């Protein structure tokens, strides 16, 4: 029997609350705080996620699903990699590539990666789950890069892993003071990074 609609909604609310708090407070945020943020009792949280490890495993799966959807949208909008470059309209190809990268940044991958690095082993998703996630993310980046190469948005030697790690680096969340001093800095960093990936003219 599948999950009831109200239970599915509660689970979704808990995952969204956990992601929001993780982005602000990091991996030490309490499970009770997650339940409160979702407007649910802590007992409801434990019915869905027995431990922090279960919650983080579900969040990792959610990230994979979101990245997969973003890549699929980019490829659908751009055409298959073997369709050839969009030579007649390179500006549109550049705009699509920038939208794709911007959507990836919104997933807050850098926060998730930092959280996994700082947690105790007992709280982490299984090693097999993490390795499978890394393989999936790298492959999906390769899928997107095949299109980007055809559109001359990136150099031929750029790998999915290198692109992904670079994106994690430039998309780290800025402190509030940094945002105040340099409004638009995050977008500038992303655009500068993407511009540096382009092949020589």
Secondary structure, DSSP 4 states (H G I P E B T S, - for coil): -PPPHHHHHHHHHHHHHHHHHHHHH-TT--HHHHHHHHTS-HHHHHHH-SSHHHHHHHHHHHHHHHHHHHHHHHHHHH--GGG---GGGHHHHHHHHHHHHHHHHHTTHHHHHHHHHHS-GGGSPPHHHHHHHHHHHHHHHHHHHHHHHHTTSS-TT--HHHHHHHHHHHTPPPPHHHHHHSTTHHHHHHHHHHHHTSPP-
